[in-house]
Amino acid sequence: MDLKVIEWGKKKYTNDGSMPEGGPEAARRYLEATIDRVRDAEFDLAPTWTNAYLPGKK
């Protein structure tokens, strides 16, 4: 099962290192399924990631 999860996750990375739309939400859904503290936490995902520092990204 661990290998399946790793293979699935590798497909989610972008070539330029940017976070795709919906990426933070997808990461949270994965973590909610595996970590109780994340599932029960309330936090704003907006400040958790930015593409602003990548060349050509805003």
Secondary structure as UniProt FT lines:
FT   HELIX           2..10
FT   TURN            11..12
FT   TURN            15..16
FT   TURN            21..22
FT   HELIX           23..34
FT   HELIX           36..40
FT   HELIX           46..48
FT   TURN            52..53
FT   TURN            55..56
//
